[in-house]
Amino acid sequence: MSDHIYKKIELVGSSAVGVEDAVNNAVTRAGESIRNMRWFEVVDLRGHLENGKVAHWQVTVKIGFTLEE
């Protein structure tokens, strides 16, 4: 196994559907401009309430990717 150097970025994904969808939205969008993504970690989870009900999820994720040689 060769040595890797990783970089992390932090994004906030959102969704009216749920937490997993919010994470997938962030990862999908990052994948449009970032190569070599390897992992993600959930840093924060919050939501928006309307009329006493959850209306929107917001998930902060850090996405790690390897730097190109």
CHARMM internal coordinates of N, CA and C (Angstrom, degrees):
IC EDIT
DIST 1 N 1 CA 1.4649
DIST 1 CA 1 C 1.5222
ANGL 1 N 1 CA 1 C 109.08
DIST 1 C 2 N 1.3088
ANGL 1 CA 1 C 2 N 115.98
DIHE 1 N 1 CA 1 C 2 N 129.05
DIST 2 N 2 CA 1.4592
ANGL 1 C 2 N 2 CA 119.49
DIHE 1 CA 1 C 2 N 2 CA 179.06
DIST 2 CA 2 C 1.5263
ANGL 2 N 2 CA 2 C 110.23
DIHE 1 C 2 N 2 CA 2 C -83.41
DIST 2 C 3 N 1.3148
ANGL 2 CA 2 C 3 N 114.58
DIHE 2 N 2 CA 2 C 3 N 161.01
DIST 3 N 3 CA 1.4665
ANGL 2 C 3 N 3 CA 119.61
DIHE 2 CA 2 C 3 N 3 CA 177.88
DIST 3 CA 3 C 1.5199
ANGL 3 N 3 CA 3 C 109.25
DIHE 2 C 3 N 3 CA 3 C -75.55
DIST 3 C 4 N 1.3164
ANGL 3 CA 3 C 4 N 116.49
DIHE 3 N 3 CA 3 C 4 N 140.75
DIST 4 N 4 CA 1.4529
ANGL 3 C 4 N 4 CA 121.36
DIHE 3 CA 3 C 4 N 4 CA 178.89
DIST 4 CA 4 C 1.5184
ANGL 4 N 4 CA 4 C 109.52
DIHE 3 C 4 N 4 CA 4 C -120.82
DIST 4 C 5 N 1.2991
ANGL 4 CA 4 C 5 N 115.16
DIHE 4 N 4 CA 4 C 5 N 148.17
DIST 5 N 5 CA 1.4563
ANGL 4 C 5 N 5 CA 121.58
DIHE 4 CA 4 C 5 N 5 CA 170.50
DIST 5 CA 5 C 1.5134
ANGL 5 N 5 CA 5 C 106.10
DIHE 4 C 5 N 5 CA 5 C -112.71
DIST 5 C 6 N 1.3185
ANGL 5 CA 5 C 6 N 116.21
DIHE 5 N 5 CA 5 C 6 N 130.36
DIST 6 N 6 CA 1.4557
ANGL 5 C 6 N 6 CA 121.86
DIHE 5 CA 5 C 6 N 6 CA -177.00
DIST 6 CA 6 C 1.5191
ANGL 6 N 6 CA 6 C 110.39
DIHE 5 C 6 N 6 CA 6 C -112.23
DIST 6 C 7 N 1.3008
ANGL 6 CA 6 C 7 N 114.89
DIHE 6 N 6 CA 6 C 7 N 151.70
DIST 7 N 7 CA 1.4629
ANGL 6 C 7 N 7 CA 122.05
DIHE 6 CA 6 C 7 N 7 CA 171.49
DIST 7 CA 7 C 1.5181
ANGL 7 N 7 CA 7 C 106.63
DIHE 6 C 7 N 7 CA 7 C -124.77
DIST 7 C 8 N 1.3436
ANGL 7 CA 7 C 8 N 117.03
DIHE 7 N 7 CA 7 C 8 N 147.51
DIST 8 N 8 CA 1.4551
ANGL 7 C 8 N 8 CA 121.36
DIHE 7 CA 7 C 8 N 8 CA 178.11
DIST 8 CA 8 C 1.5216
ANGL 8 N 8 CA 8 C 109.55
DIHE 7 C 8 N 8 CA 8 C -120.26
DIST 8 C 9 N 1.3199
ANGL 8 CA 8 C 9 N 114.23
DIHE 8 N 8 CA 8 C 9 N 142.34
DIST 9 N 9 CA 1.4566
ANGL 8 C 9 N 9 CA 120.13
DIHE 8 CA 8 C 9 N 9 CA 170.89
DIST 9 CA 9 C 1.5247
ANGL 9 N 9 CA 9 C 107.57
DIHE 8 C 9 N 9 CA 9 C -122.34
DIST 9 C 10 N 1.3036
ANGL 9 CA 9 C 10 N 116.11
DIHE 9 N 9 CA 9 C 10 N 156.88
DIST 10 N 10 CA 1.4600
ANGL 9 C 10 N 10 CA 120.61
DIHE 9 CA 9 C 10 N 10 CA 179.38
DIST 10 CA 10 C 1.5267
ANGL 10 N 10 CA 10 C 108.81
DIHE 9 C 10 N 10 CA 10 C -116.84
DIST 10 C 11 N 1.3339
ANGL 10 CA 10 C 11 N 115.91
DIHE 10 N 10 CA 10 C 11 N 129.68
DIST 11 N 11 CA 1.4580
ANGL 10 C 11 N 11 CA 122.61
DIHE 10 CA 10 C 11 N 11 CA -179.57
DIST 11 CA 11 C 1.5180
ANGL 11 N 11 CA 11 C 109.76
DIHE 10 C 11 N 11 CA 11 C -132.70
DIST 11 C 12 N 1.3194
ANGL 11 CA 11 C 12 N 116.53
DIHE 11 N 11 CA 11 C 12 N 158.24
DIST 12 N 12 CA 1.4541
ANGL 11 C 12 N 12 CA 121.62
DIHE 11 CA 11 C 12 N 12 CA 172.51
DIST 12 CA 12 C 1.5195
ANGL 12 N 12 CA 12 C 107.60
DIHE 11 C 12 N 12 CA 12 C -118.33
DIST 12 C 13 N 1.3328
ANGL 12 CA 12 C 13 N 115.56
DIHE 12 N 12 CA 12 C 13 N 114.96
DIST 13 N 13 CA 1.4539
ANGL 12 C 13 N 13 CA 121.15
DIHE 12 CA 12 C 13 N 13 CA 175.62
DIST 13 CA 13 C 1.5212
ANGL 13 N 13 CA 13 C 108.97
DIHE 12 C 13 N 13 CA 13 C -94.80
DIST 13 C 14 N 1.3121
ANGL 13 CA 13 C 14 N 116.95
DIHE 13 N 13 CA 13 C 14 N 149.66
DIST 14 N 14 CA 1.4622
ANGL 13 C 14 N 14 CA 119.35
DIHE 13 CA 13 C 14 N 14 CA 179.34
DIST 14 CA 14 C 1.5174
ANGL 14 N 14 CA 14 C 110.10
DIHE 13 C 14 N 14 CA 14 C -134.66
DIST 14 C 15 N 1.3370
ANGL 14 CA 14 C 15 N 114.60
DIHE 14 N 14 CA 14 C 15 N 156.75
DIST 15 N 15 CA 1.4590
ANGL 14 C 15 N 15 CA 120.47
DIHE 14 CA 14 C 15 N 15 CA -179.94
DIST 15 CA 15 C 1.5161
ANGL 15 N 15 CA 15 C 109.64
DIHE 14 C 15 N 15 CA 15 C -165.51
DIST 15 C 16 N 1.3038
ANGL 15 CA 15 C 16 N 115.56
DIHE 15 N 15 CA 15 C 16 N 144.80
DIST 16 N 16 CA 1.4667
ANGL 15 C 16 N 16 CA 121.08
DIHE 15 CA 15 C 16 N 16 CA 172.69
DIST 16 CA 16 C 1.5243
ANGL 16 N 16 CA 16 C 110.43
DIHE 15 C 16 N 16 CA 16 C -85.26
DIST 16 C 17 N 1.3342
ANGL 16 CA 16 C 17 N 116.84
DIHE 16 N 16 CA 16 C 17 N -12.59
DIST 17 N 17 CA 1.4620
ANGL 16 C 17 N 17 CA 121.46
DIHE 16 CA 16 C 17 N 17 CA -176.01
DIST 17 CA 17 C 1.5209
ANGL 17 N 17 CA 17 C 112.40
DIHE 16 C 17 N 17 CA 17 C -83.60
DIST 17 C 18 N 1.3443
ANGL 17 CA 17 C 18 N 117.35
DIHE 17 N 17 CA 17 C 18 N -49.27
DIST 18 N 18 CA 1.4550
ANGL 17 C 18 N 18 CA 119.52
DIHE 17 CA 17 C 18 N 18 CA -178.19
DIST 18 CA 18 C 1.5185
ANGL 18 N 18 CA 18 C 112.63
DIHE 17 C 18 N 18 CA 18 C 172.52
DIST 18 C 19 N 1.3294
ANGL 18 CA 18 C 19 N 114.92
DIHE 18 N 18 CA 18 C 19 N -179.71
DIST 19 N 19 CA 1.4572
ANGL 18 C 19 N 19 CA 122.74
DIHE 18 CA 18 C 19 N 19 CA -176.07
DIST 19 CA 19 C 1.5290
ANGL 19 N 19 CA 19 C 111.20
DIHE 18 C 19 N 19 CA 19 C -64.14
DIST 19 C 20 N 1.3188
ANGL 19 CA 19 C 20 N 117.28
DIHE 19 N 19 CA 19 C 20 N -49.28
DIST 20 N 20 CA 1.4577
ANGL 19 C 20 N 20 CA 120.65
DIHE 19 CA 19 C 20 N 20 CA -178.12
DIST 20 CA 20 C 1.5245
ANGL 20 N 20 CA 20 C 110.97
DIHE 19 C 20 N 20 CA 20 C -59.88
DIST 20 C 21 N 1.3058
ANGL 20 CA 20 C 21 N 116.99
DIHE 20 N 20 CA 20 C 21 N -40.28
DIST 21 N 21 CA 1.4588
ANGL 20 C 21 N 21 CA 121.52
DIHE 20 CA 20 C 21 N 21 CA 178.51
DIST 21 CA 21 C 1.5315
ANGL 21 N 21 CA 21 C 110.69
DIHE 20 C 21 N 21 CA 21 C -64.68
DIST 21 C 22 N 1.3173
ANGL 21 CA 21 C 22 N 117.14
DIHE 21 N 21 CA 21 C 22 N -38.38
DIST 22 N 22 CA 1.4673
ANGL 21 C 22 N 22 CA 120.98
DIHE 21 CA 21 C 22 N 22 CA 178.22
DIST 22 CA 22 C 1.5292
ANGL 22 N 22 CA 22 C 110.51
DIHE 21 C 22 N 22 CA 22 C -64.23
DIST 22 C 23 N 1.3291
ANGL 22 CA 22 C 23 N 117.39
DIHE 22 N 22 CA 22 C 23 N -41.86
DIST 23 N 23 CA 1.4669
ANGL 22 C 23 N 23 CA 121.13
DIHE 22 CA 22 C 23 N 23 CA 177.11
DIST 23 CA 23 C 1.5232
ANGL 23 N 23 CA 23 C 109.59
DIHE 22 C 23 N 23 CA 23 C -63.66
DIST 23 C 24 N 1.3248
ANGL 23 CA 23 C 24 N 116.97
DIHE 23 N 23 CA 23 C 24 N -47.64
DIST 24 N 24 CA 1.4638
ANGL 23 C 24 N 24 CA 120.55
DIHE 23 CA 23 C 24 N 24 CA -179.98
DIST 24 CA 24 C 1.5212
ANGL 24 N 24 CA 24 C 111.81
DIHE 23 C 24 N 24 CA 24 C -60.41
DIST 24 C 25 N 1.3248
ANGL 24 CA 24 C 25 N 117.64
DIHE 24 N 24 CA 24 C 25 N -37.21
DIST 25 N 25 CA 1.4670
ANGL 24 C 25 N 25 CA 120.82
DIHE 24 CA 24 C 25 N 25 CA 177.78
DIST 25 CA 25 C 1.5284
ANGL 25 N 25 CA 25 C 110.72
DIHE 24 C 25 N 25 CA 25 C -62.52
DIST 25 C 26 N 1.3332
ANGL 25 CA 25 C 26 N 117.37
DIHE 25 N 25 CA 25 C 26 N -43.12
DIST 26 N 26 CA 1.4670
ANGL 25 C 26 N 26 CA 121.22
DIHE 25 CA 25 C 26 N 26 CA 179.35
DIST 26 CA 26 C 1.5245
ANGL 26 N 26 CA 26 C 110.77
DIHE 25 C 26 N 26 CA 26 C -65.41
DIST 26 C 27 N 1.3363
ANGL 26 CA 26 C 27 N 117.42
DIHE 26 N 26 CA 26 C 27 N -45.87
DIST 27 N 27 CA 1.4620
ANGL 26 C 27 N 27 CA 121.54
DIHE 26 CA 26 C 27 N 27 CA -177.95
DIST 27 CA 27 C 1.5302
ANGL 27 N 27 CA 27 C 110.52
DIHE 26 C 27 N 27 CA 27 C -66.16
DIST 27 C 28 N 1.3168
ANGL 27 CA 27 C 28 N 116.92
DIHE 27 N 27 CA 27 C 28 N -42.72
DIST 28 N 28 CA 1.4665
ANGL 27 C 28 N 28 CA 120.65
DIHE 27 CA 27 C 28 N 28 CA 179.70
DIST 28 CA 28 C 1.5181
ANGL 28 N 28 CA 28 C 111.17
DIHE 27 C 28 N 28 CA 28 C -61.71
DIST 28 C 29 N 1.3169
ANGL 28 CA 28 C 29 N 115.99
DIHE 28 N 28 CA 28 C 29 N -45.25
DIST 29 N 29 CA 1.4724
ANGL 28 C 29 N 29 CA 119.83
DIHE 28 CA 28 C 29 N 29 CA -179.77
DIST 29 CA 29 C 1.5177
ANGL 29 N 29 CA 29 C 111.15
DIHE 28 C 29 N 29 CA 29 C -65.29
DIST 29 C 30 N 1.3223
ANGL 29 CA 29 C 30 N 117.98
DIHE 29 N 29 CA 29 C 30 N -41.79
DIST 30 N 30 CA 1.4650
ANGL 29 C 30 N 30 CA 121.10
DIHE 29 CA 29 C 30 N 30 CA 178.24
DIST 30 CA 30 C 1.5252
ANGL 30 N 30 CA 30 C 110.60
DIHE 29 C 30 N 30 CA 30 C -61.58
DIST 30 C 31 N 1.3242
ANGL 30 CA 30 C 31 N 116.42
DIHE 30 N 30 CA 30 C 31 N -37.25
DIST 31 N 31 CA 1.4566
ANGL 30 C 31 N 31 CA 121.15
DIHE 30 CA 30 C 31 N 31 CA -179.17
DIST 31 CA 31 C 1.5153
ANGL 31 N 31 CA 31 C 114.18
DIHE 30 C 31 N 31 CA 31 C -65.03
DIST 31 C 32 N 1.3166
ANGL 31 CA 31 C 32 N 117.40
DIHE 31 N 31 CA 31 C 32 N -14.94
DIST 32 N 32 CA 1.4661
ANGL 31 C 32 N 32 CA 120.52
DIHE 31 CA 31 C 32 N 32 CA 177.53
DIST 32 CA 32 C 1.5229
ANGL 32 N 32 CA 32 C 112.39
DIHE 31 C 32 N 32 CA 32 C -72.30
DIST 32 C 33 N 1.3425
ANGL 32 CA 32 C 33 N 116.96
DIHE 32 N 32 CA 32 C 33 N -22.04
DIST 33 N 33 CA 1.4681
ANGL 32 C 33 N 33 CA 118.95
DIHE 32 CA 32 C 33 N 33 CA -177.74
DIST 33 CA 33 C 1.5329
ANGL 33 N 33 CA 33 C 113.97
DIHE 32 C 33 N 33 CA 33 C -132.82
DIST 33 C 34 N 1.3196
ANGL 33 CA 33 C 34 N 118.18
DIHE 33 N 33 CA 33 C 34 N -5.96
DIST 34 N 34 CA 1.4615
ANGL 33 C 34 N 34 CA 120.93
DIHE 33 CA 33 C 34 N 34 CA -178.55
DIST 34 CA 34 C 1.5218
ANGL 34 N 34 CA 34 C 109.28
DIHE 33 C 34 N 34 CA 34 C -117.14
DIST 34 C 35 N 1.3310
ANGL 34 CA 34 C 35 N 115.02
DIHE 34 N 34 CA 34 C 35 N 130.01
DIST 35 N 35 CA 1.4637
ANGL 34 C 35 N 35 CA 120.44
DIHE 34 CA 34 C 35 N 35 CA 177.45
DIST 35 CA 35 C 1.5215
ANGL 35 N 35 CA 35 C 109.84
DIHE 34 C 35 N 35 CA 35 C -98.52
DIST 35 C 36 N 1.2968
ANGL 35 CA 35 C 36 N 116.03
DIHE 35 N 35 CA 35 C 36 N 162.53
DIST 36 N 36 CA 1.4680
ANGL 35 C 36 N 36 CA 123.81
DIHE 35 CA 35 C 36 N 36 CA 172.26
DIST 36 CA 36 C 1.5305
ANGL 36 N 36 CA 36 C 114.04
DIHE 35 C 36 N 36 CA 36 C 63.96
DIST 36 C 37 N 1.3421
ANGL 36 CA 36 C 37 N 117.70
DIHE 36 N 36 CA 36 C 37 N 32.44
DIST 37 N 37 CA 1.4651
ANGL 36 C 37 N 37 CA 119.89
DIHE 36 CA 36 C 37 N 37 CA 177.03
DIST 37 CA 37 C 1.5288
ANGL 37 N 37 CA 37 C 108.21
DIHE 36 C 37 N 37 CA 37 C -66.06
DIST 37 C 38 N 1.3352
ANGL 37 CA 37 C 38 N 116.50
DIHE 37 N 37 CA 37 C 38 N 138.03
DIST 38 N 38 CA 1.4596
ANGL 37 C 38 N 38 CA 121.11
DIHE 37 CA 37 C 38 N 38 CA -175.66
DIST 38 CA 38 C 1.5314
ANGL 38 N 38 CA 38 C 114.04
DIHE 37 C 38 N 38 CA 38 C -121.18
DIST 38 C 39 N 1.3199
ANGL 38 CA 38 C 39 N 118.90
DIHE 38 N 38 CA 38 C 39 N -33.33
DIST 39 N 39 CA 1.4616
ANGL 38 C 39 N 39 CA 120.85
DIHE 38 CA 38 C 39 N 39 CA -175.34
DIST 39 CA 39 C 1.5288
ANGL 39 N 39 CA 39 C 110.10
DIHE 38 C 39 N 39 CA 39 C -160.31
DIST 39 C 40 N 1.3266
ANGL 39 CA 39 C 40 N 114.30
DIHE 39 N 39 CA 39 C 40 N 168.26
DIST 40 N 40 CA 1.4659
ANGL 39 C 40 N 40 CA 119.79
DIHE 39 CA 39 C 40 N 40 CA 173.31
DIST 40 CA 40 C 1.5236
ANGL 40 N 40 CA 40 C 108.37
DIHE 39 C 40 N 40 CA 40 C -141.91
DIST 40 C 41 N 1.3057
ANGL 40 CA 40 C 41 N 115.77
DIHE 40 N 40 CA 40 C 41 N 158.03
DIST 41 N 41 CA 1.4601
ANGL 40 C 41 N 41 CA 121.62
DIHE 40 CA 40 C 41 N 41 CA 173.26
DIST 41 CA 41 C 1.5204
ANGL 41 N 41 CA 41 C 108.46
DIHE 40 C 41 N 41 CA 41 C -135.84
DIST 41 C 42 N 1.3148
ANGL 41 CA 41 C 42 N 115.97
DIHE 41 N 41 CA 41 C 42 N 139.33
DIST 42 N 42 CA 1.4629
ANGL 41 C 42 N 42 CA 120.82
DIHE 41 CA 41 C 42 N 42 CA 177.10
DIST 42 CA 42 C 1.5194
ANGL 42 N 42 CA 42 C 107.77
DIHE 41 C 42 N 42 CA 42 C -83.30
DIST 42 C 43 N 1.3269
ANGL 42 CA 42 C 43 N 116.28
DIHE 42 N 42 CA 42 C 43 N 124.05
DIST 43 N 43 CA 1.4568
ANGL 42 C 43 N 43 CA 122.36
DIHE 42 CA 42 C 43 N 43 CA -176.85
DIST 43 CA 43 C 1.5228
ANGL 43 N 43 CA 43 C 111.66
DIHE 42 C 43 N 43 CA 43 C -100.82
DIST 43 C 44 N 1.3336
ANGL 43 CA 43 C 44 N 115.60
DIHE 43 N 43 CA 43 C 44 N -37.68
DIST 44 N 44 CA 1.4586
ANGL 43 C 44 N 44 CA 119.79
DIHE 43 CA 43 C 44 N 44 CA -175.12
DIST 44 CA 44 C 1.5233
ANGL 44 N 44 CA 44 C 108.52
DIHE 43 C 44 N 44 CA 44 C -151.35
DIST 44 C 45 N 1.3074
ANGL 44 CA 44 C 45 N 114.71
DIHE 44 N 44 CA 44 C 45 N 150.68
DIST 45 N 45 CA 1.4609
ANGL 44 C 45 N 45 CA 121.17
DIHE 44 CA 44 C 45 N 45 CA 179.73
DIST 45 CA 45 C 1.5186
ANGL 45 N 45 CA 45 C 107.94
DIHE 44 C 45 N 45 CA 45 C -138.24
DIST 45 C 46 N 1.3190
ANGL 45 CA 45 C 46 N 115.53
DIHE 45 N 45 CA 45 C 46 N 128.77
DIST 46 N 46 CA 1.4634
ANGL 45 C 46 N 46 CA 119.49
DIHE 45 CA 45 C 46 N 46 CA 178.16
DIST 46 CA 46 C 1.5207
ANGL 46 N 46 CA 46 C 108.61
DIHE 45 C 46 N 46 CA 46 C -151.97
DIST 46 C 47 N 1.3012
ANGL 46 CA 46 C 47 N 115.50
DIHE 46 N 46 CA 46 C 47 N 171.24
DIST 47 N 47 CA 1.4518
ANGL 46 C 47 N 47 CA 119.20
DIHE 46 CA 46 C 47 N 47 CA -179.60
DIST 47 CA 47 C 1.5126
ANGL 47 N 47 CA 47 C 111.65
DIHE 46 C 47 N 47 CA 47 C -148.27
DIST 47 C 48 N 1.3089
ANGL 47 CA 47 C 48 N 113.75
DIHE 47 N 47 CA 47 C 48 N 168.12
DIST 48 N 48 CA 1.4565
ANGL 47 C 48 N 48 CA 122.07
DIHE 47 CA 47 C 48 N 48 CA 179.18
DIST 48 CA 48 C 1.5304
ANGL 48 N 48 CA 48 C 107.39
DIHE 47 C 48 N 48 CA 48 C -110.00
DIST 48 C 49 N 1.3209
ANGL 48 CA 48 C 49 N 116.54
DIHE 48 N 48 CA 48 C 49 N 133.32
DIST 49 N 49 CA 1.4614
ANGL 48 C 49 N 49 CA 121.69
DIHE 48 CA 48 C 49 N 49 CA -179.19
DIST 49 CA 49 C 1.5183
ANGL 49 N 49 CA 49 C 110.74
DIHE 48 C 49 N 49 CA 49 C -106.76
DIST 49 C 50 N 1.3105
ANGL 49 CA 49 C 50 N 114.90
DIHE 49 N 49 CA 49 C 50 N 140.38
DIST 50 N 50 CA 1.4632
ANGL 49 C 50 N 50 CA 121.71
DIHE 49 CA 49 C 50 N 50 CA 172.54
DIST 50 CA 50 C 1.5248
ANGL 50 N 50 CA 50 C 107.70
DIHE 49 C 50 N 50 CA 50 C -135.48
DIST 50 C 51 N 1.3223
ANGL 50 CA 50 C 51 N 115.93
DIHE 50 N 50 CA 50 C 51 N 126.67
DIST 51 N 51 CA 1.4699
ANGL 50 C 51 N 51 CA 121.74
DIHE 50 CA 50 C 51 N 51 CA -179.81
DIST 51 CA 51 C 1.5296
ANGL 51 N 51 CA 51 C 112.24
DIHE 50 C 51 N 51 CA 51 C 53.02
DIST 51 C 52 N 1.3321
ANGL 51 CA 51 C 52 N 115.51
DIHE 51 N 51 CA 51 C 52 N 39.52
DIST 52 N 52 CA 1.4568
ANGL 51 C 52 N 52 CA 120.94
DIHE 51 CA 51 C 52 N 52 CA 176.24
DIST 52 CA 52 C 1.5196
ANGL 52 N 52 CA 52 C 115.29
DIHE 51 C 52 N 52 CA 52 C 74.99
DIST 52 C 53 N 1.3385
ANGL 52 CA 52 C 53 N 117.76
DIHE 52 N 52 CA 52 C 53 N 13.45
DIST 53 N 53 CA 1.4620
ANGL 52 C 53 N 53 CA 121.10
DIHE 52 CA 52 C 53 N 53 CA 179.70
DIST 53 CA 53 C 1.5239
ANGL 53 N 53 CA 53 C 109.90
DIHE 52 C 53 N 53 CA 53 C -130.26
DIST 53 C 54 N 1.3295
ANGL 53 CA 53 C 54 N 115.18
DIHE 53 N 53 CA 53 C 54 N 153.95
DIST 54 N 54 CA 1.4647
ANGL 53 C 54 N 54 CA 120.02
DIHE 53 CA 53 C 54 N 54 CA 177.82
DIST 54 CA 54 C 1.5240
ANGL 54 N 54 CA 54 C 108.90
DIHE 53 C 54 N 54 CA 54 C -68.08
DIST 54 C 55 N 1.3240
ANGL 54 CA 54 C 55 N 115.58
DIHE 54 N 54 CA 54 C 55 N 122.79
DIST 55 N 55 CA 1.4584
ANGL 54 C 55 N 55 CA 120.76
DIHE 54 CA 54 C 55 N 55 CA -179.61
DIST 55 CA 55 C 1.5278
ANGL 55 N 55 CA 55 C 112.09
DIHE 54 C 55 N 55 CA 55 C -107.34
DIST 55 C 56 N 1.3261
ANGL 55 CA 55 C 56 N 116.51
DIHE 55 N 55 CA 55 C 56 N -26.23
DIST 56 N 56 CA 1.4548
ANGL 55 C 56 N 56 CA 120.16
DIHE 55 CA 55 C 56 N 56 CA -174.29
DIST 56 CA 56 C 1.5174
ANGL 56 N 56 CA 56 C 109.52
DIHE 55 C 56 N 56 CA 56 C -157.53
DIST 56 C 57 N 1.3311
ANGL 56 CA 56 C 57 N 116.67
DIHE 56 N 56 CA 56 C 57 N 140.12
DIST 57 N 57 CA 1.4656
ANGL 56 C 57 N 57 CA 122.68
DIHE 56 CA 56 C 57 N 57 CA 175.93
DIST 57 CA 57 C 1.5177
ANGL 57 N 57 CA 57 C 109.27
DIHE 56 C 57 N 57 CA 57 C -104.79
DIST 57 C 58 N 1.3347
ANGL 57 CA 57 C 58 N 116.07
DIHE 57 N 57 CA 57 C 58 N 142.99
DIST 58 N 58 CA 1.4630
ANGL 57 C 58 N 58 CA 122.54
DIHE 57 CA 57 C 58 N 58 CA 173.99
DIST 58 CA 58 C 1.5173
ANGL 58 N 58 CA 58 C 107.40
DIHE 57 C 58 N 58 CA 58 C -130.02
DIST 58 C 59 N 1.3279
ANGL 58 CA 58 C 59 N 116.52
DIHE 58 N 58 CA 58 C 59 N 124.66
DIST 59 N 59 CA 1.4601
ANGL 58 C 59 N 59 CA 121.57
DIHE 58 CA 58 C 59 N 59 CA -177.91
DIST 59 CA 59 C 1.5224
ANGL 59 N 59 CA 59 C 108.97
DIHE 58 C 59 N 59 CA 59 C -124.91
DIST 59 C 60 N 1.3243
ANGL 59 CA 59 C 60 N 116.08
DIHE 59 N 59 CA 59 C 60 N 122.38
DIST 60 N 60 CA 1.4573
ANGL 59 C 60 N 60 CA 121.07
DIHE 59 CA 59 C 60 N 60 CA 175.23
DIST 60 CA 60 C 1.5192
ANGL 60 N 60 CA 60 C 108.18
DIHE 59 C 60 N 60 CA 60 C -88.32
DIST 60 C 61 N 1.3286
ANGL 60 CA 60 C 61 N 116.07
DIHE 60 N 60 CA 60 C 61 N 125.69
DIST 61 N 61 CA 1.4607
ANGL 60 C 61 N 61 CA 121.11
DIHE 60 CA 60 C 61 N 61 CA 179.47
DIST 61 CA 61 C 1.5200
ANGL 61 N 61 CA 61 C 109.26
DIHE 60 C 61 N 61 CA 61 C -126.72
DIST 61 C 62 N 1.3279
ANGL 61 CA 61 C 62 N 115.05
DIHE 61 N 61 CA 61 C 62 N 148.65
DIST 62 N 62 CA 1.4570
ANGL 61 C 62 N 62 CA 121.72
DIHE 61 CA 61 C 62 N 62 CA 168.20
DIST 62 CA 62 C 1.5199
ANGL 62 N 62 CA 62 C 105.85
DIHE 61 C 62 N 62 CA 62 C -105.59
DIST 62 C 63 N 1.3184
ANGL 62 CA 62 C 63 N 115.39
DIHE 62 N 62 CA 62 C 63 N 130.29
DIST 63 N 63 CA 1.4576
ANGL 62 C 63 N 63 CA 121.14
DIHE 62 CA 62 C 63 N 63 CA -179.81
DIST 63 CA 63 C 1.5185
ANGL 63 N 63 CA 63 C 107.61
DIHE 62 C 63 N 63 CA 63 C -112.97
DIST 63 C 64 N 1.3385
ANGL 63 CA 63 C 64 N 115.30
DIHE 63 N 63 CA 63 C 64 N 127.02
DIST 64 N 64 CA 1.4686
ANGL 63 C 64 N 64 CA 120.52
DIHE 63 CA 63 C 64 N 64 CA 179.44
DIST 64 CA 64 C 1.5071
ANGL 64 N 64 CA 64 C 110.55
DIHE 63 C 64 N 64 CA 64 C -102.02
DIST 64 C 65 N 1.3232
ANGL 64 CA 64 C 65 N 115.10
DIHE 64 N 64 CA 64 C 65 N 140.63
DIST 65 N 65 CA 1.4629
ANGL 64 C 65 N 65 CA 119.65
DIHE 64 CA 64 C 65 N 65 CA 177.33
DIST 65 CA 65 C 1.5138
ANGL 65 N 65 CA 65 C 109.05
DIHE 64 C 65 N 65 CA 65 C -144.05
DIST 65 C 66 N 1.3283
ANGL 65 CA 65 C 66 N 115.89
DIHE 65 N 65 CA 65 C 66 N 155.39
DIST 66 N 66 CA 1.4613
ANGL 65 C 66 N 66 CA 120.31
DIHE 65 CA 65 C 66 N 66 CA 179.72
DIST 66 CA 66 C 1.5209
ANGL 66 N 66 CA 66 C 109.34
DIHE 65 C 66 N 66 CA 66 C -85.54
DIST 66 C 67 N 1.3225
ANGL 66 CA 66 C 67 N 114.64
DIHE 66 N 66 CA 66 C 67 N 142.93
DIST 67 N 67 CA 1.4531
ANGL 66 C 67 N 67 CA 120.35
DIHE 66 CA 66 C 67 N 67 CA 175.71
DIST 67 CA 67 C 1.5193
ANGL 67 N 67 CA 67 C 109.06
DIHE 66 C 67 N 67 CA 67 C -79.32
DIST 67 C 68 N 1.3048
ANGL 67 CA 67 C 68 N 116.25
DIHE 67 N 67 CA 67 C 68 N 144.80
DIST 68 N 68 CA 1.4591
ANGL 67 C 68 N 68 CA 120.20
DIHE 67 CA 67 C 68 N 68 CA 179.10
DIST 68 CA 68 C 1.5152
ANGL 68 N 68 CA 68 C 109.75
DIHE 67 C 68 N 68 CA 68 C -75.05
DIST 68 C 69 N 1.3140
ANGL 68 CA 68 C 69 N 115.13
DIHE 68 N 68 CA 68 C 69 N 150.07
DIST 69 N 69 CA 1.4713
ANGL 68 C 69 N 69 CA 121.92
DIHE 68 CA 68 C 69 N 69 CA -179.10
DIST 69 CA 69 C 1.4995
ANGL 69 N 69 CA 69 C 110.25
DIHE 68 C 69 N 69 CA 69 C -70.94
END
COOR INIT
IC SEED 1 N 1 CA 1 C
IC BUILD
